[in-house]
Amino acid sequence: MEDSVQDQALGSASHDHAAHLDGAASHDHAAQLERAAHLEPADFDAMRVGYGLHERLDGADLAGGWLPLFTAWLEEAGRRGVREPNAMVLGTATPEGRPSTRTVLCKGADERGIRFFTTTTSRKGSQLAASGFASVTFPWLTVERQVHLEGPCHPLSREESLAYWRTRPRGSQVAAWASEQSRPAASVAELERLYAEAAERFSGDGVLGGGAADERFSGDGGVGASVVSASAADEVPMPDRWGGYLLTPERVEFWQGGRDRFHDRVECRLSDGEWSVTRLQP
Ligand SMILES: Cc1cc2nc3c(=O)[nH]c(=O)nc-3n(C[C@H](O)[C@H](O)[C@H](O)COP(=O)(O)O)c2cc1C
């Protein structure tokens, strides 16, 4: 394998990185940082908004379980201008209980739970493999709402992951091949090289031959077998190191901002196969 850890890509690289390398853009960025160095510390005291858009939640709102209300809130958030209402903050933890969070996109919600997709060998993937539990928070701030869900979180079957993989834009599929998510990258140029290699590999010319780059694609977490069986001309195969997860909620909390910070909180909790609904103090 040609790759040291330094050689590996970080994050999901986009193929259009001209702006990162462009002289004018990097000059603007440097100027922005220079200005920031002279700013006063942020005035957190002045950052205060009032809440109170909504009527109080009612027990009847949850008569049908957590899913109908969740779906209604998600749709309303989108209608009222929340950008990417399916973005959620995913919390995972190490076996020692050290938590970490990051934003991912919810790509499905039904009675079984909440689905998202990622690189399974990433930092979050390692933590999920070790603990089997996760939390997610949908922060719909502009409509003064959030929903938390917590529970066991396990990989989807390869078939389910593949079904979603096939709907992804080709560029995102290539990026998943190019990036060993969460590993260090030596430089932007290194990322560009990794993306270009992956793009070249799946350029549709049918070439799936050997060589140093091929070893990287079939290395740890890669999918040598899938590559060989793929039709390079039209489909980008799904890397073994990529897939979906299902978070099966055992606790769901609905939160709405209230006047004077006297917020509205309602918790649904699963115990012995039964859901109970409890109002919580703000
Ligand atoms: C709005 C938004 C959506 C994102 N969606 C995803 C996603 O669906 N899957 C993913 O792997 N990373 C997504 N990311 C990037 C993650 O936040 C994170 O940087 C990445 O998954 C690596 O996390 P990890 O090192 O903790 O594993 C998204 C970031 C943002 C800001």
The ligand as an SDF file (V2000), in Angstrom:
LIG
                    3D

 31 33  0  0  0  0  0  0  0  0999 V2000
  -24.7760   20.3720    6.9230 C   0  0  0  0  0  0  0  0  0  0  0  0
  -23.7770   19.2410    7.0160 C   0  0  0  0  0  0  0  0  0  0  0  0
  -24.1530   17.9900    6.5770 C   0  0  0  0  0  0  0  0  0  0  0  0
  -23.2520   16.9310    6.6640 C   0  0  0  0  0  0  0  0  0  0  0  0
  -23.6830   15.6900    6.2850 N   0  0  0  0  0  0  0  0  0  0  0  0
  -22.8660   14.6410    6.4250 C   0  0  0  0  0  0  0  0  0  0  0  0
  -23.3530   13.3180    6.1530 C   0  0  0  0  0  0  0  0  0  0  0  0
  -24.5290   13.0860    5.8310 O   0  0  0  0  0  0  0  0  0  0  0  0
  -22.4690   12.2850    6.2910 N   0  0  0  0  0  0  0  0  0  0  0  0
  -21.1750   12.4930    6.6950 C   0  0  0  0  0  0  0  0  0  0  0  0
  -20.4180   11.5230    6.7850 O   0  0  0  0  0  0  0  0  0  0  0  0
  -20.7050   13.7300    6.9950 N   0  0  0  0  0  0  0  0  0  0  0  0
  -21.5190   14.8100    6.8660 C   0  0  0  0  0  0  0  0  0  0  0  0
  -21.0650   16.0550    7.1900 N   0  0  0  0  0  0  0  0  0  0  0  0
  -19.6740   16.2000    7.6750 C   0  0  0  0  0  0  0  0  0  0  0  0
  -19.6120   15.7930    9.1610 C   0  0  0  0  0  0  0  0  0  0  0  0
  -20.0900   16.8660    9.9670 O   0  0  0  0  0  0  0  0  0  0  0  0
  -18.1990   15.4130    9.6370 C   0  0  0  0  0  0  0  0  0  0  0  0
  -17.2730   16.4260    9.3510 O   0  0  0  0  0  0  0  0  0  0  0  0
  -17.7120   14.1130    9.0200 C   0  0  0  0  0  0  0  0  0  0  0  0
  -18.7400   13.1570    8.9100 O   0  0  0  0  0  0  0  0  0  0  0  0
  -16.5500   13.5270    9.8220 C   0  0  0  0  0  0  0  0  0  0  0  0
  -16.9580   13.2810   11.1360 O   0  0  0  0  0  0  0  0  0  0  0  0
  -16.1360   12.3130   12.1330 P   0  0  0  0  0  0  0  0  0  0  0  0
  -14.6740   12.5890   11.9030 O   0  0  0  0  0  0  0  0  0  0  0  0
  -16.5900   12.6800   13.5090 O   0  0  0  0  0  0  0  0  0  0  0  0
  -16.4780   10.8940   11.7800 O   0  0  0  0  0  0  0  0  0  0  0  0
  -21.9450   17.1420    7.1500 C   0  0  0  0  0  0  0  0  0  0  0  0
  -21.5780   18.4100    7.6010 C   0  0  0  0  0  0  0  0  0  0  0  0
  -22.4880   19.4330    7.5430 C   0  0  0  0  0  0  0  0  0  0  0  0
  -22.0900   20.7990    8.0800 C   0  0  0  0  0  0  0  0  0  0  0  0
  1  2  1  0
  2  3  1  0
  2 30  2  0
  3  4  2  0
  4  5  1  0
  4 28  1  0
  5  6  2  0
  6  7  1  0
  6 13  1  0
  7  8  2  0
  7  9  1  0
  9 10  1  0
 10 11  2  0
 10 12  1  0
 12 13  2  0
 13 14  1  0
 14 15  1  0
 14 28  1  0
 15 16  1  0
 16 17  1  0
 16 18  1  0
 18 19  1  0
 18 20  1  0
 20 21  1  0
 20 22  1  0
 22 23  1  0
 23 24  1  0
 24 25  2  0
 24 26  1  0
 24 27  1  0
 28 29  2  0
 29 30  1  0
 30 31  1  0
M  END
$$$$
